[in-house]
Amino acid sequence: MSDKHGTGGRICSAAAVFASYQITEEVLSAAKEDVIFMHPLPAHHGEEVADDVLYSPCSAVFDQAENRMHIQKALLAEMLVD
């Protein structure tokens, strides 16, 4: 069996796996002031991305998800047309 996460075969929680990669305010503070945070959703709130980042003014996550929805609807409409 593969030991992908170096756990000796134990199953890790998502929180443990994402801990080193979580996007937090501290991580964003290293970016330029006009940073825009994007994520394709669904996000693991509090594990993959901190809630304060997800709901911050620099987050375009929900606009991005809405745009994706419209593209998906257009693709579906195109595929269903004879």
N, CA, C and O atoms as a CHARMM CRD file, in Angstrom:
* protein
*
  328
    1    1 MET  N      0.84500  -1.18200   0.00000 PROA 1      0.00000
    2    1 MET  CA     0.00000   0.00000   0.00000 PROA 1      0.00000
    3    1 MET  C      0.88800   1.24200   0.00000 PROA 1      0.00000
    4    1 MET  O      1.91300   1.29500   0.68100 PROA 1      0.00000
    5    2 SER  N      0.48000   2.21400  -0.76200 PROA 2      0.00000
    6    2 SER  CA     1.24300   3.45200  -0.87400 PROA 2      0.00000
    7    2 SER  C      1.13800   4.28500   0.40000 PROA 2      0.00000
    8    2 SER  O      0.07400   4.39800   1.00700 PROA 2      0.00000
    9    3 ASP  N      2.25700   4.85400   0.77800 PROA 3      0.00000
   10    3 ASP  CA     2.29200   5.73400   1.95300 PROA 3      0.00000
   11    3 ASP  C      2.45500   7.16200   1.44800 PROA 3      0.00000
   12    3 ASP  O      3.46200   7.82200   1.70700 PROA 3      0.00000
   13    4 LYS  N      1.44900   7.61800   0.72600 PROA 4      0.00000
   14    4 LYS  CA     1.50800   8.89000   0.01300 PROA 4      0.00000
   15    4 LYS  C      1.80600  10.08800   0.90800 PROA 4      0.00000
   16    4 LYS  O      2.49100  11.02000   0.48600 PROA 4      0.00000
   17    5 HSD  N      1.30400  10.07200   2.12300 PROA 5      0.00000
   18    5 HSD  CA     1.45600  11.22900   2.99600 PROA 5      0.00000
   19    5 HSD  C      2.43300  10.97700   4.14100 PROA 5      0.00000
   20    5 HSD  O      2.46900  11.74400   5.10300 PROA 5      0.00000
   21    6 GLY  N      3.22000   9.91500   4.04700 PROA 6      0.00000
   22    6 GLY  CA     4.21700   9.64600   5.07200 PROA 6      0.00000
   23    6 GLY  C      3.61600   9.34200   6.43200 PROA 6      0.00000
   24    6 GLY  O      4.16900   9.72800   7.46200 PROA 6      0.00000
   25    7 THR  N      2.48800   8.65300   6.43600 PROA 7      0.00000
   26    7 THR  CA     1.79200   8.39600   7.69100 PROA 7      0.00000
   27    7 THR  C      1.95800   6.97200   8.17700 PROA 7      0.00000
   28    7 THR  O      1.31400   6.57300   9.14800 PROA 7      0.00000
   29    8 GLY  N      2.81000   6.19500   7.52300 PROA 8      0.00000
   30    8 GLY  CA     3.00000   4.81200   7.94300 PROA 8      0.00000
   31    8 GLY  C      1.76100   3.97300   7.72500 PROA 8      0.00000
   32    8 GLY  O      1.52000   3.01900   8.46300 PROA 8      0.00000
   33    9 GLY  N      0.95700   4.32100   6.70400 PROA 9      0.00000
   34    9 GLY  CA    -0.24000   3.55900   6.39300 PROA 9      0.00000
   35    9 GLY  C     -1.48200   4.05900   7.10300 PROA 9      0.00000
   36    9 GLY  O     -2.58100   3.58500   6.81700 PROA 9      0.00000
   37   10 ARG  N     -1.33900   5.00500   8.02000 PROA 10     0.00000
   38   10 ARG  CA    -2.50800   5.55100   8.71100 PROA 10     0.00000
   39   10 ARG  C     -3.26100   6.49700   7.78300 PROA 10     0.00000
   40   10 ARG  O     -2.66600   7.11600   6.90000 PROA 10     0.00000
   41   11 ILE  N     -4.53400   6.60100   7.98100 PROA 11     0.00000
   42   11 ILE  CA    -5.35000   7.52100   7.19900 PROA 11     0.00000
   43   11 ILE  C     -5.30900   8.89000   7.87100 PROA 11     0.00000
   44   11 ILE  O     -5.55000   9.01200   9.07200 PROA 11     0.00000
   45   12 CYS  N     -4.99900   9.92200   7.07900 PROA 12     0.00000
   46   12 CYS  CA    -4.92300  11.29300   7.59700 PROA 12     0.00000
   47   12 CYS  C     -6.23600  12.01300   7.36500 PROA 12     0.00000
   48   12 CYS  O     -6.95900  11.72300   6.41200 PROA 12     0.00000
   49   13 SER  N     -6.52900  12.93900   8.23400 PROA 13     0.00000
   50   13 SER  CA    -7.69000  13.79300   8.01500 PROA 13     0.00000
   51   13 SER  C     -7.32200  14.84100   6.97400 PROA 13     0.00000
   52   13 SER  O     -6.14600  15.12100   6.73800 PROA 13     0.00000
   53   14 ALA  N     -8.35300  15.41500   6.35500 PROA 14     0.00000
   54   14 ALA  CA    -8.11100  16.47400   5.37200 PROA 14     0.00000
   55   14 ALA  C     -7.37800  17.64300   6.01500 PROA 14     0.00000
   56   14 ALA  O     -6.51900  18.26500   5.39000 PROA 14     0.00000
   57   15 ALA  N     -7.72000  17.93900   7.26400 PROA 15     0.00000
   58   15 ALA  CA    -7.07000  19.05200   7.96000 PROA 15     0.00000
   59   15 ALA  C     -5.57100  18.82600   8.07700 PROA 15     0.00000
   60   15 ALA  O     -4.78500  19.75600   7.89900 PROA 15     0.00000
   61   16 ALA  N     -5.17400  17.60200   8.37400 PROA 16     0.00000
   62   16 ALA  CA    -3.74800  17.29900   8.51300 PROA 16     0.00000
   63   16 ALA  C     -3.03500  17.40200   7.17100 PROA 16     0.00000
   64   16 ALA  O     -1.90200  17.87800   7.10000 PROA 16     0.00000
   65   17 VAL  N     -3.69600  16.95900   6.11500 PROA 17     0.00000
   66   17 VAL  CA    -3.08500  17.00300   4.78500 PROA 17     0.00000
   67   17 VAL  C     -2.96200  18.44100   4.28700 PROA 17     0.00000
   68   17 VAL  O     -1.93100  18.82000   3.73200 PROA 17     0.00000
   69   18 PHE  N     -4.01100  19.24100   4.48500 PROA 18     0.00000
   70   18 PHE  CA    -4.02500  20.61400   3.97800 PROA 18     0.00000
   71   18 PHE  C     -3.25900  21.59900   4.85000 PROA 18     0.00000
   72   18 PHE  O     -2.98500  22.71400   4.40600 PROA 18     0.00000
   73   19 ALA  N     -2.90600  21.22800   6.06800 PROA 19     0.00000
   74   19 ALA  CA    -2.32700  22.18000   7.02500 PROA 19     0.00000
   75   19 ALA  C     -1.13300  22.95300   6.45100 PROA 19     0.00000
   76   19 ALA  O     -1.01800  24.15800   6.67500 PROA 19     0.00000
   77   20 SER  N     -0.26700  22.29500   5.73500 PROA 20     0.00000
   78   20 SER  CA     0.92700  22.95500   5.18700 PROA 20     0.00000
   79   20 SER  C      0.61500  23.83900   3.98900 PROA 20     0.00000
   80   20 SER  O      1.43200  24.67400   3.60000 PROA 20     0.00000
   81   21 TYR  N     -0.56400  23.65800   3.40400 PROA 21     0.00000
   82   21 TYR  CA    -0.89800  24.34500   2.16600 PROA 21     0.00000
   83   21 TYR  C     -2.04200  25.34400   2.32300 PROA 21     0.00000
   84   21 TYR  O     -2.47800  25.93200   1.33300 PROA 21     0.00000
   85   22 GLN  N     -2.53200  25.54500   3.53100 PROA 22     0.00000
   86   22 GLN  CA    -3.68900  26.39700   3.74900 PROA 22     0.00000
   87   22 GLN  C     -3.38800  27.85100   3.39200 PROA 22     0.00000
   88   22 GLN  O     -2.33300  28.38500   3.73400 PROA 22     0.00000
   89   23 ILE  N     -4.33900  28.47800   2.69700 PROA 23     0.00000
   90   23 ILE  CA    -4.23500  29.89300   2.37300 PROA 23     0.00000
   91   23 ILE  C     -4.83700  30.66800   3.53100 PROA 23     0.00000
   92   23 ILE  O     -6.02000  30.52900   3.84300 PROA 23     0.00000
   93   24 THR  N     -4.01500  31.47900   4.15700 PROA 24     0.00000
   94   24 THR  CA    -4.43800  32.26100   5.32000 PROA 24     0.00000
   95   24 THR  C     -4.14500  33.73600   5.06400 PROA 24     0.00000
   96   24 THR  O     -3.51400  34.09800   4.07200 PROA 24     0.00000
   97   25 GLU  N     -4.61100  34.56300   5.96900 PROA 25     0.00000
   98   25 GLU  CA    -4.29800  35.99800   5.88000 PROA 25     0.00000
   99   25 GLU  C     -2.78300  36.20800   5.90900 PROA 25     0.00000
  100   25 GLU  O     -2.26700  37.10100   5.23700 PROA 25     0.00000
  101   26 GLU  N     -2.08300  35.40300   6.67100 PROA 26     0.00000
  102   26 GLU  CA    -0.62600  35.51500   6.76100 PROA 26     0.00000
  103   26 GLU  C      0.02100  35.24600   5.40100 PROA 26     0.00000
  104   26 GLU  O      0.94600  35.95200   4.99900 PROA 26     0.00000
  105   27 VAL  N     -0.46500  34.23200   4.70100 PROA 27     0.00000
  106   27 VAL  CA     0.06200  33.92400   3.36300 PROA 27     0.00000
  107   27 VAL  C     -0.23800  35.08100   2.41000 PROA 27     0.00000
  108   27 VAL  O      0.63400  35.50400   1.65100 PROA 27     0.00000
  109   28 LEU  N     -1.46700  35.59200   2.45000 PROA 28     0.00000
  110   28 LEU  CA    -1.83900  36.68700   1.55400 PROA 28     0.00000
  111   28 LEU  C     -1.10300  37.98000   1.86400 PROA 28     0.00000
  112   28 LEU  O     -0.92300  38.82000   0.98200 PROA 28     0.00000
  113   29 SER  N     -0.68100  38.14300   3.10100 PROA 29     0.00000
  114   29 SER  CA     0.04100  39.36300   3.45700 PROA 29     0.00000
  115   29 SER  C      1.38200  39.46100   2.71800 PROA 29     0.00000
  116   29 SER  O      1.95100  40.54700   2.60500 PROA 29     0.00000
  117   30 ALA  N      1.88000  38.33600   2.22200 PROA 30     0.00000
  118   30 ALA  CA     3.13200  38.33000   1.46400 PROA 30     0.00000
  119   30 ALA  C      2.91400  38.72900   0.00000 PROA 30     0.00000
  120   30 ALA  O      3.87200  38.97300  -0.73300 PROA 30     0.00000
  121   31 ALA  N      1.65800  38.79000  -0.41000 PROA 31     0.00000
  122   31 ALA  CA     1.33400  39.14700  -1.79900 PROA 31     0.00000
  123   31 ALA  C      1.19000  40.65900  -1.93400 PROA 31     0.00000
  124   31 ALA  O      1.20800  41.38800  -0.94200 PROA 31     0.00000
  125   32 LYS  N      1.04700  41.11600  -3.16900 PROA 32     0.00000
  126   32 LYS  CA     0.82400  42.54700  -3.41600 PROA 32     0.00000
  127   32 LYS  C     -0.50700  42.97200  -2.81600 PROA 32     0.00000
  128   32 LYS  O     -1.37900  42.14000  -2.56200 PROA 32     0.00000
  129   33 GLU  N     -0.65600  44.26000  -2.59600 PROA 33     0.00000
  130   33 GLU  CA    -1.87700  44.79300  -1.97400 PROA 33     0.00000
  131   33 GLU  C     -3.12900  44.51400  -2.79000 PROA 33     0.00000
  132   33 GLU  O     -4.20900  44.35400  -2.22200 PROA 33     0.00000
  133   34 ASP  N     -3.00400  44.45300  -4.10800 PROA 34     0.00000
  134   34 ASP  CA    -4.17700  44.26000  -4.96400 PROA 34     0.00000
  135   34 ASP  C     -4.40500  42.78400  -5.33000 PROA 34     0.00000
  136   34 ASP  O     -4.97900  42.47800  -6.37600 PROA 34     0.00000
  137   35 VAL  N     -3.95500  41.88900  -4.46800 PROA 35     0.00000
  138   35 VAL  CA    -4.10800  40.45900  -4.71300 PROA 35     0.00000
  139   35 VAL  C     -5.59300  40.10700  -4.84600 PROA 35     0.00000
  140   35 VAL  O     -6.44600  40.66700  -4.15700 PROA 35     0.00000
  141   36 ILE  N     -5.87700  39.16800  -5.74600 PROA 36     0.00000
  142   36 ILE  CA    -7.23000  38.63800  -5.90300 PROA 36     0.00000
  143   36 ILE  C     -7.14500  37.14700  -5.63800 PROA 36     0.00000
  144   36 ILE  O     -6.40100  36.43200  -6.30900 PROA 36     0.00000
  145   37 PHE  N     -7.90500  36.67900  -4.66200 PROA 37     0.00000
  146   37 PHE  CA    -7.91100  35.25700  -4.32300 PROA 37     0.00000
  147   37 PHE  C     -9.01400  34.57400  -5.12600 PROA 37     0.00000
  148   37 PHE  O    -10.17600  34.97800  -5.08300 PROA 37     0.00000
  149   38 MET  N     -8.62100  33.52200  -5.86600 PROA 38     0.00000
  150   38 MET  CA    -9.57100  32.75600  -6.65900 PROA 38     0.00000
  151   38 MET  C     -9.48200  31.28800  -6.27000 PROA 38     0.00000
  152   38 MET  O     -8.41600  30.78800  -5.91200 PROA 38     0.00000
  153   39 HSD  N    -10.61400  30.61200  -6.34700 PROA 39     0.00000
  154   39 HSD  CA   -10.68300  29.18500  -6.04800 PROA 39     0.00000
  155   39 HSD  C    -11.86300  28.62400  -6.82500 PROA 39     0.00000
  156   39 HSD  O    -12.91800  29.25700  -6.86800 PROA 39     0.00000
  157   40 PRO  N    -11.71800  27.45100  -7.44200 PROA 40     0.00000
  158   40 PRO  CA   -12.79800  26.92700  -8.27300 PROA 40     0.00000
  159   40 PRO  C    -13.98900  26.37600  -7.49300 PROA 40     0.00000
  160   40 PRO  O    -15.01400  26.06200  -8.09800 PROA 40     0.00000
  161   41 LEU  N    -13.88800  26.25100  -6.19000 PROA 41     0.00000
  162   41 LEU  CA   -14.93100  25.68500  -5.34000 PROA 41     0.00000
  163   41 LEU  C    -15.27200  24.25700  -5.77100 PROA 41     0.00000
  164   41 LEU  O    -15.10500  23.93700  -6.94800 PROA 41     0.00000
  165   42 PRO  N    -15.71100  23.43800  -4.93000 PROA 42     0.00000
  166   42 PRO  CA   -15.95200  23.66200  -3.50500 PROA 42     0.00000
  167   42 PRO  C    -14.64400  23.71700  -2.72800 PROA 42     0.00000
  168   42 PRO  O    -13.66900  23.05000  -3.07800 PROA 42     0.00000
  169   43 ALA  N    -14.63700  24.49700  -1.70000 PROA 43     0.00000
  170   43 ALA  CA   -13.44800  24.65900  -0.86200 PROA 43     0.00000
  171   43 ALA  C    -13.67200  23.97800   0.47900 PROA 43     0.00000
  172   43 ALA  O    -14.79600  23.91800   0.97900 PROA 43     0.00000
  173   44 HSD  N    -12.61600  23.47800   1.04000 PROA 44     0.00000
  174   44 HSD  CA   -12.66000  22.92100   2.39200 PROA 44     0.00000
  175   44 HSD  C    -12.45800  24.08200   3.36400 PROA 44     0.00000
  176   44 HSD  O    -11.32700  24.43600   3.69700 PROA 44     0.00000
  177   45 HSD  N    -13.55900  24.66400   3.81000 PROA 45     0.00000
  178   45 HSD  CA   -13.51100  25.83400   4.69400 PROA 45     0.00000
  179   45 HSD  C    -12.72400  25.52200   5.96100 PROA 45     0.00000
  180   45 HSD  O    -12.96700  24.51500   6.62600 PROA 45     0.00000
  181   46 GLY  N    -11.78800  26.38900   6.28200 PROA 46     0.00000
  182   46 GLY  CA   -11.00700  26.23400   7.49400 PROA 46     0.00000
  183   46 GLY  C     -9.90800  25.19500   7.39600 PROA 46     0.00000
  184   46 GLY  O     -9.12000  25.04400   8.32900 PROA 46     0.00000
  185   47 GLU  N     -9.84000  24.47800   6.29000 PROA 47     0.00000
  186   47 GLU  CA    -8.78100  23.48400   6.10000 PROA 47     0.00000
  187   47 GLU  C     -7.89600  23.87200   4.92800 PROA 47     0.00000
  188   47 GLU  O     -6.68500  24.03300   5.08400 PROA 47     0.00000
  189   48 GLU  N     -8.48900  24.02100   3.77300 PROA 48     0.00000
  190   48 GLU  CA    -7.76700  24.36300   2.55600 PROA 48     0.00000
  191   48 GLU  C     -7.57100  25.88100   2.45300 PROA 48     0.00000
  192   48 GLU  O     -6.52800  26.37000   2.01900 PROA 48     0.00000
  193   49 VAL  N     -8.59700  26.58800   2.86200 PROA 49     0.00000
  194   49 VAL  CA    -8.55900  28.05700   2.82900 PROA 49     0.00000
  195   49 VAL  C     -9.26000  28.56300   4.08700 PROA 49     0.00000
  196   49 VAL  O    -10.31800  28.06500   4.47200 PROA 49     0.00000
  197   50 ALA  N     -8.65400  29.54900   4.70800 PROA 50     0.00000
  198   50 ALA  CA    -9.21900  30.11600   5.93700 PROA 50     0.00000
  199   50 ALA  C    -10.47900  30.90900   5.58700 PROA 50     0.00000
  200   50 ALA  O    -10.54400  31.55800   4.54300 PROA 50     0.00000
  201   51 ASP  N    -11.46400  30.84800   6.46100 PROA 51     0.00000
  202   51 ASP  CA   -12.72000  31.55900   6.22200 PROA 51     0.00000
  203   51 ASP  C    -12.51200  33.05500   6.03800 PROA 51     0.00000
  204   51 ASP  O    -13.19100  33.68200   5.22500 PROA 51     0.00000
  205   52 ASP  N    -11.57000  33.63500   6.79300 PROA 52     0.00000
  206   52 ASP  CA   -11.34800  35.07900   6.66100 PROA 52     0.00000
  207   52 ASP  C    -10.80400  35.44500   5.28300 PROA 52     0.00000
  208   52 ASP  O    -10.98700  36.57900   4.84000 PROA 52     0.00000
  209   53 VAL  N    -10.14900  34.52800   4.60300 PROA 53     0.00000
  210   53 VAL  CA    -9.67800  34.76900   3.23600 PROA 53     0.00000
  211   53 VAL  C    -10.82500  34.55300   2.25500 PROA 53     0.00000
  212   53 VAL  O    -11.02900  35.35100   1.34000 PROA 53     0.00000
  213   54 LEU  N    -11.56400  33.47900   2.45000 PROA 54     0.00000
  214   54 LEU  CA   -12.65300  33.13100   1.53900 PROA 54     0.00000
  215   54 LEU  C    -13.70500  34.23300   1.45600 PROA 54     0.00000
  216   54 LEU  O    -14.25100  34.49400   0.38400 PROA 54     0.00000
  217   55 TYR  N    -13.98700  34.87100   2.57500 PROA 55     0.00000
  218   55 TYR  CA   -15.01700  35.91000   2.62500 PROA 55     0.00000
  219   55 TYR  C    -14.43600  37.33000   2.66100 PROA 55     0.00000
  220   55 TYR  O    -15.15200  38.28000   2.97400 PROA 55     0.00000
  221   56 SER  N    -13.16200  37.47700   2.34700 PROA 56     0.00000
  222   56 SER  CA   -12.51800  38.78700   2.39300 PROA 56     0.00000
  223   56 SER  C    -12.83500  39.59500   1.12800 PROA 56     0.00000
  224   56 SER  O    -13.29000  39.03700   0.12900 PROA 56     0.00000
  225   57 PRO  N    -12.59500  40.89100   1.17400 PROA 57     0.00000
  226   57 PRO  CA   -12.82000  41.73500  -0.01300 PROA 57     0.00000
  227   57 PRO  C    -11.93500  41.34900  -1.20300 PROA 57     0.00000
  228   57 PRO  O    -12.28900  41.64800  -2.34300 PROA 57     0.00000
  229   58 CYS  N    -10.81000  40.70200  -0.96700 PROA 58     0.00000
  230   58 CYS  CA    -9.92100  40.32100  -2.07600 PROA 58     0.00000
  231   58 CYS  C    -10.34300  39.00200  -2.73200 PROA 58     0.00000
  232   58 CYS  O     -9.72300  38.57500  -3.70600 PROA 58     0.00000
  233   59 SER  N    -11.37900  38.36100  -2.21500 PROA 59     0.00000
  234   59 SER  CA   -11.82600  37.07700  -2.73900 PROA 59     0.00000
  235   59 SER  C    -12.76200  37.26600  -3.92400 PROA 59     0.00000
  236   59 SER  O    -13.72200  38.03300  -3.85000 PROA 59     0.00000
  237   60 ALA  N    -12.47700  36.56400  -5.01800 PROA 60     0.00000
  238   60 ALA  CA   -13.34600  36.55600  -6.19300 PROA 60     0.00000
  239   60 ALA  C    -13.95000  35.16700  -6.37100 PROA 60     0.00000
  240   60 ALA  O    -14.40300  34.81300  -7.45900 PROA 60     0.00000
  241   61 VAL  N    -13.95200  34.39800  -5.31300 PROA 61     0.00000
  242   61 VAL  CA   -14.36200  32.99500  -5.36400 PROA 61     0.00000
  243   61 VAL  C    -15.80900  32.84500  -5.84400 PROA 61     0.00000
  244   61 VAL  O    -16.08700  32.02800  -6.72200 PROA 61     0.00000
  245   62 PHE  N    -16.71500  33.61500  -5.28200 PROA 62     0.00000
  246   62 PHE  CA   -18.12300  33.43500  -5.61800 PROA 62     0.00000
  247   62 PHE  C    -18.45100  33.99100  -6.99700 PROA 62     0.00000
  248   62 PHE  O    -19.31800  33.45200  -7.68500 PROA 62     0.00000
  249   63 ASP  N    -17.77900  35.05600  -7.41300 PROA 63     0.00000
  250   63 ASP  CA   -17.92900  35.54400  -8.78600 PROA 63     0.00000
  251   63 ASP  C    -17.41400  34.50500  -9.77400 PROA 63     0.00000
  252   63 ASP  O    -18.02400  34.27500 -10.81900 PROA 63     0.00000
  253   64 GLN  N    -16.30000  33.88500  -9.44300 PROA 64     0.00000
  254   64 GLN  CA   -15.71100  32.85900 -10.28900 PROA 64     0.00000
  255   64 GLN  C    -16.66100  31.66800 -10.41400 PROA 64     0.00000
  256   64 GLN  O    -16.84800  31.13700 -11.50900 PROA 64     0.00000
  257   65 ALA  N    -17.26000  31.24700  -9.30300 PROA 65     0.00000
  258   65 ALA  CA   -18.19800  30.12000  -9.32800 PROA 65     0.00000
  259   65 ALA  C    -19.44000  30.46500 -10.14700 PROA 65     0.00000
  260   65 ALA  O    -19.96100  29.62300 -10.87800 PROA 65     0.00000
  261   66 GLU  N    -19.90900  31.70500 -10.02300 PROA 66     0.00000
  262   66 GLU  CA   -21.08400  32.12000 -10.80100 PROA 66     0.00000
  263   66 GLU  C    -20.76700  32.11300 -12.29400 PROA 66     0.00000
  264   66 GLU  O    -21.58000  31.65800 -13.09900 PROA 66     0.00000
  265   67 ASN  N    -19.60200  32.60900 -12.66300 PROA 67     0.00000
  266   67 ASN  CA   -19.21200  32.61200 -14.07300 PROA 67     0.00000
  267   67 ASN  C    -19.11700  31.18500 -14.60600 PROA 67     0.00000
  268   67 ASN  O    -19.53500  30.91100 -15.73100 PROA 67     0.00000
  269   68 ARG  N    -18.57500  30.28700 -13.80800 PROA 68     0.00000
  270   68 ARG  CA   -18.46500  28.88300 -14.21400 PROA 68     0.00000
  271   68 ARG  C    -19.85800  28.29600 -14.44500 PROA 68     0.00000
  272   68 ARG  O    -20.05900  27.53500 -15.39100 PROA 68     0.00000
  273   69 MET  N    -20.81100  28.64400 -13.59300 PROA 69     0.00000
  274   69 MET  CA   -22.17200  28.12900 -13.73100 PROA 69     0.00000
  275   69 MET  C    -22.76000  28.54100 -15.08500 PROA 69     0.00000
  276   69 MET  O    -23.39200  27.72800 -15.76000 PROA 69     0.00000
  277   70 HSD  N    -22.55100  29.81200 -15.48300 PROA 70     0.00000
  278   70 HSD  CA   -23.10300  30.27600 -16.75600 PROA 70     0.00000
  279   70 HSD  C    -22.44600  29.55700 -17.93500 PROA 70     0.00000
  280   70 HSD  O    -23.11700  29.22700 -18.91300 PROA 70     0.00000
  281   71 ILE  N    -21.16500  29.31900 -17.84900 PROA 71     0.00000
  282   71 ILE  CA   -20.46100  28.57200 -18.90700 PROA 71     0.00000
  283   71 ILE  C    -20.98900  27.14800 -18.98500 PROA 71     0.00000
  284   71 ILE  O    -21.21200  26.62800 -20.07800 PROA 71     0.00000
  285   72 GLN  N    -21.19200  26.51500 -17.83700 PROA 72     0.00000
  286   72 GLN  CA   -21.71100  25.14800 -17.82000 PROA 72     0.00000
  287   72 GLN  C    -23.11100  25.08700 -18.41900 PROA 72     0.00000
  288   72 GLN  O    -23.43500  24.14500 -19.14200 PROA 72     0.00000
  289   73 LYS  N    -23.93900  26.08100 -18.12400 PROA 73     0.00000
  290   73 LYS  CA   -25.28600  26.11500 -18.70100 PROA 73     0.00000
  291   73 LYS  C    -25.22300  26.27400 -20.21000 PROA 73     0.00000
  292   73 LYS  O    -25.98100  25.62700 -20.93200 PROA 73     0.00000
  293   74 ALA  N    -24.33200  27.12500 -20.69600 PROA 74     0.00000
  294   74 ALA  CA   -24.19800  27.33000 -22.13400 PROA 74     0.00000
  295   74 ALA  C    -23.71200  26.05500 -22.82700 PROA 74     0.00000
  296   74 ALA  O    -24.19900  25.69800 -23.89900 PROA 74     0.00000
  297   75 LEU  N    -22.75600  25.38000 -22.21100 PROA 75     0.00000
  298   75 LEU  CA   -22.26900  24.11900 -22.78600 PROA 75     0.00000
  299   75 LEU  C    -23.37000  23.07300 -22.83100 PROA 75     0.00000
  300   75 LEU  O    -23.53000  22.37700 -23.83300 PROA 75     0.00000
  301   76 LEU  N    -24.12200  22.96100 -21.75600 PROA 76     0.00000
  302   76 LEU  CA   -25.21000  21.99900 -21.70200 PROA 76     0.00000
  303   76 LEU  C    -26.26200  22.32200 -22.75500 PROA 76     0.00000
  304   76 LEU  O    -26.73600  21.42200 -23.44900 PROA 76     0.00000
  305   77 ALA  N    -26.63000  23.58300 -22.88300 PROA 77     0.00000
  306   77 ALA  CA   -27.61400  23.99400 -23.89700 PROA 77     0.00000
  307   77 ALA  C    -27.11100  23.64900 -25.30100 PROA 77     0.00000
  308   77 ALA  O    -27.88000  23.17500 -26.13800 PROA 77     0.00000
  309   78 GLU  N    -25.84100  23.88400 -25.55300 PROA 78     0.00000
  310   78 GLU  CA   -25.26100  23.58800 -26.86900 PROA 78     0.00000
  311   78 GLU  C    -25.26400  22.08600 -27.15300 PROA 78     0.00000
  312   78 GLU  O    -25.52200  21.66600 -28.28100 PROA 78     0.00000
  313   79 MET  N    -24.98300  21.29200 -26.15000 PROA 79     0.00000
  314   79 MET  CA   -24.94900  19.83000 -26.35000 PROA 79     0.00000
  315   79 MET  C    -26.34500  19.24100 -26.54000 PROA 79     0.00000
  316   79 MET  O    -26.49800  18.20800 -27.19100 PROA 79     0.00000
  317   80 LEU  N    -27.35800  19.89000 -25.97800 PROA 80     0.00000
  318   80 LEU  CA   -28.71900  19.35500 -26.05600 PROA 80     0.00000
  319   80 LEU  C    -29.46200  19.78500 -27.31900 PROA 80     0.00000
  320   80 LEU  O    -30.52200  19.24000 -27.62600 PROA 80     0.00000
  321   81 VAL  N    -28.92400  20.74500 -28.04400 PROA 81     0.00000
  322   81 VAL  CA   -29.56700  21.22500 -29.27900 PROA 81     0.00000
  323   81 VAL  C    -29.31100  20.22000 -30.38800 PROA 81     0.00000
  324   81 VAL  O    -28.19200  19.74400 -30.57900 PROA 81     0.00000
  325   82 ASP  N    -30.38400  19.90700 -31.11800 PROA 82     0.00000
  326   82 ASP  CA   -30.22700  18.97300 -32.25000 PROA 82     0.00000
  327   82 ASP  C    -29.56300  19.63800 -33.41600 PROA 82     0.00000
  328   82 ASP  O    -29.35200  19.00400 -34.45000 PROA 82     0.00000
